[in-house]
Amino acid sequence: ARAMLITLCYLYLWARWGPRSAALIRRTVRRLHRSRCSFTFCRCAGPAARQPPPSSREEQVCLRIGNKVFFTDETQFLEDLNRWSLLLISPFIYPDKLLQAEHIAFVTESISAQTDNLQKVPGSSKEIVKWSDYCSPLAYKPGEPYKLIAEASIDNFSSLGIAFMEDRLQMDNGMVPHKIVSVHLQESTLKELAQVAPSKSKLEKESDHEDESNSLSDKEIGSGEHHHLHLSSCHECLQLENSTIESVRFASAENIPELSDDCNSKLEEKNDDYLARGIKRVNLSGKPPNVLIYLGSETAKVEFEQLKSILHECIDADSYTIYQLREEQVLKDPWIDNSLLLIIATEEPISEENHKQFMRFLSRGGKILGFSSSFTFDGIQIKRKNKLKKTVHELVVSKMDSTEIKLNLLVSGCIFEEVTKDGISKVKTLSRLNNANKDVVIVHLTYGDSGGEAILSQAHLELDINSMDVQTEEDFNLLKISNTKRYEVLKEILMSLGLSCEISEIPALTPIYLLSSDEEIHLAFLKWLEGNVDTEGLRASSKVSLKFVSSLESKMEITPSLMPVITAMGSFSSEHFSLKTYQENLQTKKLGKILLFTEVTTTTMNLLDGLMFELPEEMGLIAVAVRQTQGKGRGGNVWLSPVGCALSTLHITIPLHSNLGQRIPFVQHLVSLAVVESVRSIPGYEEIDLRVKWPNDIYYSDLMKLGGVLVNSTLTETTFHILIGFGFNVNNSNPTICINDLITKFNKEEGTKLKALTADCLIARTVTVLERLIDVFQEKGPNGVLPSYYKYWVHSGKQVRLRDEEGPIAWIVGIDDYGFLQVHEEGKGVESVHPDGNSFDMLKNLIVPKH
């Protein structure tokens, strides 16, 4: 009879909500979210941990899947909250936007994976649900279990619960979710927190939370009468509901038949309303998102800033805060529970007291990253090898996916040796030198039962080439070529220690400023605008419409298709671009006179589209940006554009019936040459090894690319309107190479003191050189510029193979009168190769026709 009752109940549930538990959970949460009822998802044998009194037992509902239960209960109380800490980036500081009527506050308890011995339900074929994708984290409490207060929409809370029941819920910190309990937060508490949060510095907030009593109120979090969970509002079903509720409490949902129903479809798409409210995601790795850097007893301010800069290029600066842990703070300040990662970057011996403190940090689940430091513990010791000190060696690094990567790095002169105790090793080798001894230089160690771990490196992953005392050209080349791989390895290590190295949030678009190198031309352009914009100041375009305004209004919209242009030059200032420097270095008759400058744009290639066809020729247009979010490269590639890269698009007009008009492919070669000459024509900078690579790249020697050119041309009647996009690395050393790296290298080798160059200077010089090169070409044809081009190109005397790596050998001869590459295959004469029909891999010395 009991089995029949359970079966009837299942059939009822299926008929009402579908064959899975999801519908029941969603409907229950939606129906009762405004009452003082609590919803609990728990890993235990039924709600035994919170047994209700006998009188109310039949008023509870419980659905079990394996060892997971979902049940309703009276309003939950939170324990003493004095030791809870506000997350750094928390919506608590926006109480008016938090916990709306349609949102639920809840506490998630997680336990370390090592202590999770509970039996798991067989894995579901459904997608994994990441906890932080479905809610806004508010506060945390470290320890075992690790607790997080968060808020979510009704649907998102339901989705979390369903994923929890089906073993698909994943915490960001690798811990195992154990319980989810909804709670009620008082508005007065939120406002009190909002007043506290902004008034405290980030470090204060995390260091003194143990003493603060007003982080969260320890009052009773709400009150109210107990509510009966109704399976249906239909009156005739109440008797069935009441008679079966006790059986459902301890029934298993694993054997509910898989009957087809809409409820069998995928989970509803996650609701990202909290992102829309501007609430930033945070790191939730069991500790506050603080990264500490310990550099020993010295102040070491320069070293700290260098290391901080490297880290900011690997991790999201908005999600983590980086501090220096000073010697006097190690034993005094409560940093152990307030930090996610400790970086030890000193070769000084670690004192016994400090070592104990670092081990305490590990024992509480902390993570340590050692950069050429003397810090070691269980099972590992350091052995000095002076012949390795400050030398460049090839390393073989094991990645998380079990593949290997080879790269060259400077090593410290120390290696690791394993000392096993009782034959049990907790040491995992991550990297060895590719030498005869296979010396171990990077190791991974675990410590304690709370997830503590350390990665220790005796290879200088943390050092930028410019901070190293590297003298030989061979070492410079080896390290620079490996620089991208260095970042790849460093990011992988940081991710394995629980940090997020996802691409940072795309920066917001900024307004455009109308600037000019000549006041008279500036006024003439404004006068032209008067008759060429509508009454709102709008200049429409299919790519980007420009709205010209005298000043920036606070509520002005900036979108990829509509951007404001501020015409008053007096209000312009930028730390990344000096109009004065640009004006001083621009010596042209026409080109680059009218400048549209912006800090952040999608791509400069679109900004001039609505102006270039009608603007008088003497008002040469150029668009300059500090950063691009959708930069374009040749063949549809995305050109990544960090700060420190010279980015611009220049408009030129070329008559069809002219030397260059008949040879338009030459334009890209002229621009590449202009970039190189913009540097190498400066007195003292002639030997900076900047070169051109056919058809449209700028290179360091024949080793590494540091810039490129993209040319789009449109023929209108007898005139080519050409947009020239060019970008080259000026002051962004990482993750590849830049012009100032070459200047620093030259200064070390030659003992000179050449100054670093800036993007504003080199953009202006490039436009100036280009105008001169165009004039020479129009007068003398290709022969007027080819001697200079060949002087700087990377292909002189190079052999290539045609078609494949076993194909016939050919010699690169030059470029023909139309700008196409000429190769000479023995016995077959000279052949021209078109850039759009071939792949030319100069590093492999290979030309491969594309089919």
C-alpha positions in Angstrom: 0.0 0.0 0.0 2.9 2.4 0.8 4.6 1.7 -2.5 1.3 2.3 -4.3 0.9 5.6 -2.5 4.4 6.7 -3.5 3.7 5.7 -7.1 0.4 7.6 -7.1 2.3 10.7 -5.8 4.9 10.4 -8.6 2.2 10.2 -11.2 0.5 13.2 -9.7 3.7 15.2 -9.7 4.5 14.2 -13.3 1.0 15.1 -14.4 1.2 18.4 -12.6 4.9 19.5 -13.2 6.6 16.9 -15.4 8.8 13.9 -14.7 11.7 15.6 -13.0 12.2 17.3 -9.7 13.1 20.6 -11.4 9.4 21.6 -11.9 8.5 20.9 -8.3 11.4 22.9 -7.0 10.8 25.9 -9.3 7.1 26.0 -8.6 7.6 25.7 -4.8 10.2 28.4 -4.7 8.2 30.8 -6.9 5.0 30.3 -4.8 6.5 30.8 -1.4 9.4 33.2 -1.9 7.6 36.1 -0.3 6.5 34.2 2.7 8.7 33.6 5.7 9.4 30.1 4.5 12.9 28.9 4.0 14.1 26.6 1.3 17.0 24.2 2.1 19.1 22.0 -0.2 21.2 19.7 2.0 23.5 16.7 1.8 22.2 14.5 4.5 19.8 11.6 5.1 16.7 13.7 5.0 16.2 16.8 7.1 17.3 15.0 10.2 19.7 17.7 11.1 16.8 20.0 11.5 14.0 17.8 12.7 10.8 19.8 13.2 8.6 19.2 16.2 6.1 16.3 15.7 3.2 18.6 15.4 4.5 20.3 12.3 6.2 17.3 10.8 3.5 16.6 8.3 3.6 20.2 7.2 7.0 19.8 5.7 7.8 18.6 2.2 11.0 16.8 1.2 12.2 15.6 -2.2 15.3 13.4 -2.1 17.6 12.5 -5.0 20.4 10.2 -3.8 21.9 11.7 -0.8 20.5 15.2 -1.6 17.3 16.6 -0.1 15.1 19.7 -0.8 12.8 20.7 1.9 10.9 23.7 3.3 11.2 25.0 6.8 10.5 28.0 9.0 12.5 31.1 8.6 16.2 30.4 9.0 18.3 32.3 11.6 21.9 33.2 10.9 24.5 32.5 13.6 26.6 35.2 15.1 27.8 37.2 12.1 30.5 39.3 13.7 33.2 37.3 11.9 31.7 37.6 8.4 33.5 39.8 6.0 32.2 41.9 3.2 33.5 41.0 -0.2 35.7 43.7 -1.8 33.4 44.3 -4.7 30.0 43.8 -3.2 26.5 44.9 -4.0 26.0 45.6 -0.3 27.3 49.1 -1.1 24.2 49.6 -3.3 21.4 48.7 -0.9 18.8 50.4 -2.9 19.5 48.0 -5.8 19.7 44.9 -3.7 17.3 42.2 -2.6 14.3 43.4 -4.6 11.0 41.7 -4.1 11.9 39.2 -6.7 15.2 38.2 -5.2 16.2 35.7 -2.5 19.1 35.9 -0.1 20.8 32.6 0.8 23.8 31.0 2.4 25.9 28.4 0.6 28.1 26.1 2.7 31.0 24.3 1.0 33.5 21.8 2.3 37.0 20.9 1.0 37.1 18.4 -1.8 39.6 16.3 0.3 37.0 15.8 3.1 34.1 15.0 0.7 33.6 11.3 1.3 29.9 11.4 0.6 28.6 9.1 -2.1 27.8 11.0 -5.3 24.9 10.5 -7.6 26.1 9.3 -11.0 27.0 12.2 -13.2 24.4 14.0 -15.2 24.7 14.6 -18.9 23.5 18.1 -18.3 25.8 21.1 -18.2 27.8 22.1 -15.2 26.4 25.1 -13.4 29.0 27.6 -12.0 27.8 29.1 -8.7 29.0 32.7 -9.4 27.2 32.8 -12.8 23.8 32.6 -11.0 24.1 34.9 -8.1 25.7 38.0 -6.6 28.1 37.2 -3.7 27.7 39.4 -0.6 29.9 38.2 2.2 31.9 35.2 3.3 33.1 33.4 6.3 36.3 31.2 6.0 36.6 27.9 7.7 35.1 24.4 7.4 32.5 24.7 6.1 33.2 27.8 4.1 30.1 30.0 3.9 29.0 32.5 1.4 26.0 34.9 1.6 24.6 35.7 -1.8 21.5 36.9 -3.5 19.8 35.7 -6.7 16.6 36.0 -8.7 13.9 33.3 -8.0 14.7 31.4 -11.1 18.5 31.6 -10.6 18.1 30.4 -7.0 15.9 27.5 -8.3 18.5 26.7 -10.9 21.3 26.6 -8.3 19.1 24.2 -6.2 18.3 21.9 -9.1 22.0 21.8 -10.1 22.9 21.0 -6.5 20.4 18.2 -6.3 21.7 16.7 -9.6 25.4 17.1 -8.6 26.1 19.7 -11.3 26.8 22.7 -9.1 30.4 23.8 -9.1 31.9 26.3 -6.7 34.5 28.7 -8.0 37.1 27.6 -5.5 37.0 23.9 -6.2 35.2 23.1 -2.9 32.1 20.9 -2.8 28.7 22.6 -2.0 27.1 20.9 1.0 24.1 23.0 1.8 22.1 25.9 0.4 19.7 27.7 2.8 17.6 30.7 2.0 17.5 33.5 4.7 16.1 37.0 5.2 18.2 40.1 5.5 16.9 43.2 7.0 17.0 46.5 5.1 18.4 48.3 8.2 21.4 45.9 8.1 22.1 46.6 4.5 22.0 50.4 5.0 24.3 50.0 8.0 26.7 48.0 5.9 26.5 50.6 3.1 27.6 53.3 5.5 30.5 51.2 6.8 31.8 49.9 3.5 32.7 53.1 1.6 34.4 54.6 4.7 37.0 51.9 5.0 39.9 51.2 2.8 40.1 47.8 1.2 43.0 46.6 3.4 41.3 47.9 6.6 38.1 46.1 5.7 39.8 42.8 5.4 42.3 43.2 8.3 40.0 44.3 11.0 36.9 42.3 10.2 37.5 40.1 13.2 37.0 43.1 15.5 34.1 44.7 13.7 30.7 43.9 15.2 28.7 45.8 12.6 29.8 43.9 9.4 26.5 42.1 9.5 23.8 42.2 12.2 23.7 39.2 14.5 20.0 39.9 15.2 17.3 37.5 14.3 17.0 37.7 10.5 13.3 38.0 10.2 10.3 36.3 11.8 7.0 34.9 10.8 4.6 32.1 11.0 5.1 28.7 9.6 3.6 28.0 6.1 2.3 24.8 4.7 3.7 23.9 1.3 0.8 23.2 -1.0 1.5 21.0 -4.0 -1.6 22.3 -5.7 -4.1 25.1 -5.2 -6.8 22.7 -6.6 -9.2 22.0 -3.7 -9.9 18.4 -4.6 -6.2 17.5 -4.5 -5.7 18.5 -0.9 -6.7 15.2 0.5 -4.3 13.3 -1.8 -1.6 15.8 -0.9 -2.1 15.5 2.9 -2.2 11.7 2.8 1.0 11.3 0.7 3.2 14.1 2.0 4.8 12.0 4.7 5.7 9.3 2.2 7.2 11.9 -0.2 9.4 13.2 2.6 11.6 10.1 2.4 11.0 8.9 -1.1 13.6 8.8 -3.8 13.2 10.7 -7.1 15.8 8.7 -8.9 13.3 6.3 -10.4 10.7 8.8 -11.7 10.0 7.5 -15.2 11.6 9.5 -18.0 8.3 10.6 -19.7 8.6 13.2 -22.5 7.6 16.6 -21.4 8.7 20.2 -21.8 10.2 20.0 -18.4 12.8 17.5 -19.8 14.3 20.3 -21.8 17.5 22.2 -20.9 17.6 24.4 -17.8 16.3 27.9 -18.4 19.0 30.2 -19.5 20.8 31.8 -16.6 19.6 35.2 -15.6 22.3 37.8 -15.7 20.3 40.6 -14.2 22.9 41.2 -11.5 25.4 42.0 -14.2 23.0 44.4 -15.7 22.9 46.2 -12.4 26.7 46.8 -12.6 27.6 44.3 -9.9 31.0 42.9 -10.7 31.9 39.3 -10.3 34.5 38.4 -7.6 36.9 35.6 -6.9 35.4 33.1 -4.5 38.3 30.9 -3.6 37.7 30.5 0.1 39.7 33.6 0.9 39.2 37.3 0.1 40.6 38.2 -3.3 43.8 39.7 -1.9 47.3 38.9 -3.3 50.2 39.7 -1.1 53.8 40.0 -2.2 56.6 39.4 0.3 60.0 40.8 -0.8 62.0 40.3 2.4 63.3 42.8 4.9 64.0 45.5 2.3 61.4 48.1 1.2 62.0 47.0 -2.5 59.4 49.5 -3.9 60.7 49.2 -7.4 60.6 45.4 -7.3 57.1 45.4 -5.9 55.8 47.7 -8.7 57.5 45.6 -11.4 55.9 42.4 -10.0 52.5 44.0 -9.5 52.6 45.2 -13.2 53.4 41.7 -14.4 50.5 40.2 -12.3 48.1 42.9 -13.6 48.8 41.6 -17.1 47.9 38.1 -16.1 44.9 38.5 -13.8 41.9 40.7 -13.8 42.9 43.9 -11.9 39.2 44.5 -11.1 38.8 41.2 -9.3 42.0 41.1 -7.2 43.9 43.6 -5.0 47.6 43.4 -4.8 49.5 44.5 -1.6 53.0 44.3 -0.4 53.4 42.3 2.8 56.2 44.1 4.7 58.5 42.4 7.2 56.9 44.1 10.2 53.4 42.9 9.1 54.2 39.2 8.8 53.8 38.4 12.5 51.5 41.2 13.5 48.7 41.8 11.0 45.8 39.3 10.5 46.7 38.7 6.9 46.4 34.9 7.0 42.6 34.7 6.8 42.4 37.7 4.5 44.5 36.6 1.6 44.1 34.3 -1.3 47.7 34.1 -2.5 51.1 34.9 -1.0 54.0 35.5 -3.4 57.4 35.1 -1.9 60.0 36.8 -4.1 63.2 37.1 -2.1 66.4 35.1 -2.0 66.9 36.1 1.6 66.8 33.3 4.2 63.3 33.1 5.7 63.4 33.5 9.5 62.0 30.7 11.6 59.1 32.8 12.9 58.1 33.9 9.4 58.4 30.4 8.1 55.9 29.2 10.8 53.6 32.0 9.8 53.7 31.1 6.1 53.0 27.4 7.1 50.0 28.6 9.1 48.7 30.3 6.0 49.1 27.0 4.1 47.4 25.0 6.8 44.3 27.3 6.5 44.0 26.6 2.8 46.3 29.5 1.6 48.3 29.3 -1.6 51.9 30.3 -2.0 53.9 31.1 -5.2 57.6 31.3 -4.8 59.8 33.2 -7.3 63.4 32.3 -6.9 63.0 32.3 -3.1 64.6 30.4 -0.3 61.2 29.2 1.0 60.7 25.4 1.1 59.0 22.9 3.3 58.1 19.2 3.5 60.0 16.9 1.1 61.9 19.5 -0.9 65.3 21.3 -0.4 67.3 23.8 -2.4 70.7 23.0 -3.9 72.9 25.8 -5.2 74.5 25.5 -8.6 76.6 28.6 -9.2 77.2 27.8 -12.9 73.5 28.2 -13.5 73.2 31.6 -11.8 71.8 34.3 -14.0 72.0 32.2 -17.1 69.4 31.6 -19.8 68.3 27.9 -20.2 65.7 26.0 -22.0 62.9 24.6 -19.7 60.4 21.9 -20.3 57.2 22.7 -18.5 54.3 20.2 -17.9 50.9 21.9 -18.4 47.7 21.0 -16.7 46.5 19.2 -19.8 49.5 16.9 -19.6 51.2 18.5 -22.7 54.7 20.0 -22.5 55.9 23.4 -23.5 59.5 24.4 -24.1 60.7 28.0 -23.4 63.9 29.9 -22.5 64.1 31.6 -19.1 66.7 33.1 -16.8 67.4 30.7 -13.9 68.4 31.7 -10.4 71.3 29.4 -9.9 69.4 27.1 -7.6 67.6 23.8 -8.2 65.2 21.6 -6.1 66.0 18.2 -4.7 63.4 15.9 -3.3 63.8 14.5 0.2 61.0 12.0 0.7 59.8 11.0 4.2 58.5 7.5 4.8 58.7 6.9 1.1 55.6 9.2 0.5 56.1 12.1 -1.8 53.9 15.2 -1.9 56.1 16.8 -4.5 55.1 17.1 -8.1 57.7 18.2 -10.6 56.3 20.8 -13.0 59.5 21.8 -14.9 63.0 20.6 -15.5 65.9 22.2 -17.3 66.5 20.7 -20.7 70.1 19.8 -19.8 72.0 16.6 -19.1 71.0 16.6 -15.4 67.4 17.4 -16.0 67.5 19.8 -13.0 64.2 20.4 -11.3 63.3 24.1 -11.3 59.5 24.3 -10.7 57.7 22.1 -8.1 54.2 21.8 -6.7 53.5 20.8 -3.1 50.4 20.4 -1.0 50.0 20.9 2.7 47.4 20.1 5.3 43.8 19.0 4.8 42.3 22.4 3.9 43.6 22.8 0.4 46.9 24.5 1.1 49.4 24.3 -1.8 52.5 26.0 -3.1 54.2 26.3 -6.4 57.9 27.2 -6.1 60.0 28.3 -9.0 63.8 28.8 -9.4 63.2 30.1 -13.0 62.5 33.8 -13.3 58.9 33.7 -14.6 58.3 37.0 -12.9 61.0 39.1 -14.5 60.5 41.3 -17.6 63.4 41.3 -20.0 64.1 45.0 -19.2 64.5 44.3 -15.5 67.1 41.6 -16.2 70.8 42.3 -16.5 71.0 40.5 -19.8 73.9 41.7 -22.0 74.2 39.3 -25.0 72.0 39.7 -28.0 71.5 35.9 -28.1 70.0 36.0 -24.6 67.8 38.9 -25.4 66.5 37.1 -28.5 65.9 33.8 -26.7 64.0 35.5 -23.9 61.9 37.7 -26.1 60.9 34.9 -28.4 59.8 32.9 -25.3 58.0 35.9 -23.7 54.5 34.8 -24.9 55.1 31.3 -23.6 56.3 32.8 -20.3 53.0 34.5 -19.9 51.2 31.3 -20.8 53.1 29.3 -18.1 52.6 32.1 -15.5 48.9 32.3 -16.2 48.6 28.5 -15.9 50.4 28.5 -12.6 48.1 31.3 -11.2 45.0 29.5 -12.4 46.1 26.2 -10.7 46.4 28.2 -7.5 42.8 29.3 -7.8 43.1 32.7 -9.5 41.1 33.7 -12.6 43.1 34.7 -15.6 40.1 35.3 -17.9 40.2 38.2 -20.2 39.5 41.4 -18.4 36.2 43.2 -18.8 36.0 45.1 -22.1 36.7 48.8 -21.4 33.9 51.2 -21.9 33.9 53.3 -25.1 35.0 56.9 -24.6 34.1 60.1 -26.5 36.1 61.4 -29.4 38.0 64.7 -29.3 38.4 66.8 -32.5 42.0 68.1 -32.5 44.1 69.7 -35.1 47.8 70.5 -35.8 46.8 73.8 -37.3 44.3 76.3 -35.9 43.4 77.8 -39.2 42.6 74.3 -40.6 40.6 73.5 -37.5 38.4 76.6 -38.0 37.9 75.7 -41.6 36.9 72.2 -40.7 34.3 73.5 -38.2 32.9 75.9 -40.8 32.6 72.9 -43.3 30.8 71.0 -40.6 28.1 73.6 -40.3 26.8 72.8 -43.7 27.4 69.1 -43.5 25.6 67.9 -40.3 21.9 68.0 -39.4 20.4 70.3 -36.8 21.5 67.9 -34.0 25.1 68.0 -35.1 24.9 64.4 -36.5 26.9 63.2 -39.4 25.4 59.8 -40.3 27.3 56.8 -41.6 26.5 53.1 -42.0 29.5 52.2 -39.8 29.8 54.9 -37.2 27.7 58.0 -37.0 29.4 61.0 -35.4 27.5 63.6 -33.3 29.5 66.8 -33.1 29.0 68.7 -29.8 30.8 71.6 -28.2 31.2 69.8 -24.8 30.5 66.4 -23.3 27.1 66.0 -21.6 27.0 63.6 -18.7 24.1 61.5 -20.1 25.5 61.4 -23.7 25.2 57.9 -25.3 28.4 56.3 -26.6 27.8 53.1 -28.7 29.7 51.3 -31.5 27.4 52.9 -34.0 27.0 56.4 -32.5 29.8 58.4 -31.0 30.0 62.0 -29.7 32.8 64.2 -31.0 33.8 67.1 -28.8 34.9 70.1 -30.8 36.3 72.4 -28.1 40.0 71.6 -28.1 40.5 73.5 -24.8 38.9 70.7 -22.8 41.2 68.0 -24.1 43.8 66.2 -22.0 45.2 62.6 -22.0 47.9 60.9 -20.1 48.5 58.7 -23.1 48.6 61.3 -25.9 50.2 64.8 -26.1 48.7 67.0 -28.8 51.8 69.3 -28.5 54.1 66.3 -29.2 52.0 65.4 -32.2 52.0 68.9 -33.5 55.8 69.2 -33.2 56.4 66.0 -35.1 53.8 66.4 -37.9 55.5 68.2 -40.8 53.0 67.6 -43.6 51.3 69.6 -46.3 47.9 67.7 -46.1 48.0 64.4 -44.3 47.0 64.0 -40.6 45.9 67.6 -40.1 42.4 66.9 -38.6 42.7 64.4 -35.8 39.9 62.4 -34.1 41.3 61.1 -30.9 39.7 58.7 -28.4 41.0 56.7 -25.5 38.9 53.6 -26.2 37.1 52.7 -29.5 36.0 49.6 -31.4 38.3 50.2 -34.3 39.8 53.4 -35.8 39.1 51.9 -39.3 35.4 52.9 -38.9 35.7 56.4 -37.5 36.4 58.2 -40.7 33.9 56.5 -42.9 31.2 59.2 -42.7 33.6 62.1 -43.4 36.3 61.1 -45.9 34.4 61.2 -49.2 33.3 64.8 -49.0 35.9 66.5 -46.9 38.2 68.9 -48.8 41.5 67.3 -49.6 43.7 69.7 -47.6 42.0 68.6 -44.4 43.8 65.3 -44.1 41.9 63.0 -41.6 43.5 60.7 -39.1 41.9 58.7 -36.2 44.0 57.8 -33.2 43.1 55.6 -30.3 44.8 54.4 -27.1 42.9 51.1 -27.1 40.8 49.2 -29.5 38.2 46.6 -28.5 37.7 45.2 -32.1 40.9 46.0 -33.9 41.2 44.5 -37.4 44.1 42.8 -39.0 44.8 41.4 -42.4 42.6 38.4 -43.5 39.9 39.2 -40.8 42.3 38.7 -37.9 41.6 40.6 -34.7 44.5 43.0 -33.8 44.8 43.1 -30.1 45.5 46.7 -29.0 46.8 47.3 -25.5 47.9 50.6 -24.0 51.4 51.5 -25.3 50.6 50.5 -28.9 50.4 53.2 -31.6 47.0 52.8 -33.2 45.7 55.0 -36.0 43.8 55.1 -39.3 44.9 57.6 -41.9 42.9 58.8 -44.9 44.7 59.5 -48.2 43.5 60.2 -51.7 45.4 58.9 -54.8 44.5 59.8 -58.4 43.7 56.7 -60.5 45.9 58.0 -63.3 49.1 58.3 -61.4 52.1 56.2 -60.7 50.8 55.0 -57.3 47.2 54.9 -58.5 48.3 52.3 -61.1 50.1 50.3 -58.4 47.9 50.5 -55.3 49.4 47.4 -53.7 52.5 49.5 -53.1 50.6 51.6 -50.5 51.0 49.0 -47.8 54.8 48.8 -48.5 55.2 52.5 -48.3 53.4 52.6 -44.9 55.5 49.8 -43.5 58.6 51.6 -44.6 57.3 54.9 -43.1 56.9 53.2 -39.7 60.5 51.9 -39.8 61.9 55.2 -41.0 59.9 57.1 -38.4 62.3 55.6 -35.9 65.5 55.0 -37.9 65.6 58.5 -39.4 66.0 60.0 -35.9 69.6 60.9 -35.3 71.1 58.3 -33.0 68.4 55.8 -33.7 69.6 54.6 -37.1 70.8 51.2 -35.8 67.6 50.3 -34.0 66.9 46.9 -35.6 63.4 47.7 -36.9 62.6 46.2 -40.3 59.8 45.6 -42.9 58.5 42.2 -43.8 56.5 41.7 -47.0 53.7 42.4 -47.5 52.6 44.5 -44.5 54.4 43.8 -41.3 56.9 45.6 -39.1 59.5 43.3 -37.4 62.4 43.3 -34.9 65.2 41.9 -37.1 63.8 38.8 -38.7 62.6 37.4 -35.4 59.4 39.0 -34.0 56.5 41.0 -35.3 55.7 44.2 -33.5 53.3 45.9 -35.9 51.2 45.7 -39.0 49.4 47.6 -41.8 45.9 47.2 -43.2 44.8 49.1 -46.3 41.3 49.5 -47.6 40.7 51.3 -50.9 37.6 52.6 -52.6 37.6 54.0 -56.1 35.2 56.9 -56.8 35.2 58.0 -60.4 39.0 58.6 -60.9 40.1 58.9 -57.2 41.1 56.2 -54.8 40.0 56.9 -51.2 42.3 54.9 -49.0 42.1 54.1 -45.3 45.4 53.0 -43.9 45.2 51.3 -40.5 48.5 50.8 -38.8 49.4 49.6 -35.3 52.8 49.0 -33.8 54.1 48.3 -30.3 55.9 51.3 -28.9 55.8 51.0 -25.1 54.1 47.7 -24.4 56.9 45.2 -23.6 54.5 42.4 -22.8 53.5 39.8 -23.9 55.7 40.2 -27.0 58.1 43.0 -27.8 58.0 46.8 -28.5 60.2 49.5 -30.0 61.3 50.8 -26.6 62.6 47.2 -25.8 64.9 47.6 -28.8 66.1 51.0 -27.6 66.8 49.6 -24.1 68.7 46.7 -25.6 70.7 49.1 -27.8 71.6 51.3 -24.9 72.9 48.3 -22.9 75.0 47.0 -25.9 76.4 50.4 -27.0 76.5 52.3 -23.7 74.2 55.0 -25.2 71.4 56.9 -23.5 68.8 57.1 -26.2 65.4 58.2 -24.8 62.3 56.0 -25.0 59.9 57.0 -27.7 56.1 57.7 -27.5 53.2 56.7 -29.7 52.1 60.4 -30.3 55.6 61.2 -31.6 55.9 58.1 -33.9 52.4 58.4 -35.3 53.1 62.0 -36.4 56.6 61.0 -37.8 55.1 58.0 -39.7 52.5 60.3 -41.4 55.2 62.8 -42.2 57.5 60.2 -43.8 54.6 58.6 -45.6 53.7 61.9 -47.3 57.3 62.3 -48.5 57.4 58.6 -49.8 54.2 59.1 -51.7 55.5 62.3 -53.3 58.7 60.4 -54.4 56.8 57.5 -55.7 54.4 59.7 -57.7 57.4 61.4 -59.3 59.8 58.5 -59.8 57.7 55.3 -59.6 58.8 52.2 -57.7 62.5 52.8 -58.3 62.3 56.0 -56.2 61.5 54.1 -53.0 62.7 50.5 -53.5 66.3 51.1 -52.5 65.1 52.3 -49.1 62.6 49.4 -48.8 65.3 46.8 -49.6 67.7 48.5 -47.0 65.2 47.7 -44.3 63.5 44.5 -45.4 64.1 41.1 -43.7 64.2 39.0 -46.9 67.6 39.9 -48.4 69.4 36.7 -49.5 66.6 34.4 -48.1 65.8 31.0 -49.5 62.3 29.6 -49.5 60.6 26.4 -50.5 57.6 26.5 -52.8 54.3 24.8 -52.0 55.5 22.6 -49.2 58.4 21.8 -46.9 59.7 19.3 -49.5 59.1 21.6 -52.5 61.7 23.1 -54.8 64.1 25.8 -53.4 63.7 29.4 -54.6 65.4 32.6 -53.8 63.6 35.8 -52.9 64.6 38.4 -55.5 62.6 41.5 -54.6 59.2 43.0 -55.4 58.0 43.8 -58.8 56.6 47.1 -60.2 53.2 46.3 -58.7 54.4 45.4 -55.2 54.2 41.6 -55.5 56.9 39.3 -54.2 59.4 38.0 -56.8 61.0 34.6 -56.3 63.5 32.8 -58.5 63.3 29.0 -58.9 66.4 27.6 -60.5 65.8 26.7 -64.1 62.4 28.4 -64.2 63.1 32.1 -64.0 61.5 34.7 -61.8 57.9 34.4 -60.6 55.7 37.0 -58.9 53.7 35.9 -55.8 50.5 37.7 -54.9 49.9 38.3 -51.1 46.2 37.5 -51.2 46.8 34.1 -52.9 49.6 32.8 -50.8 50.7 32.2 -47.3 54.2 33.5 -46.7 55.7 32.2 -43.5 59.0 34.0 -43.3 60.0 32.2 -40.1 59.7 28.8 -41.8 61.0 30.1 -45.1 58.0 28.7 -46.9 55.6 29.9 -49.5 52.4 27.8 -49.6 49.7 28.5 -52.3 46.2 28.5 -50.8 43.8 26.3 -52.6 
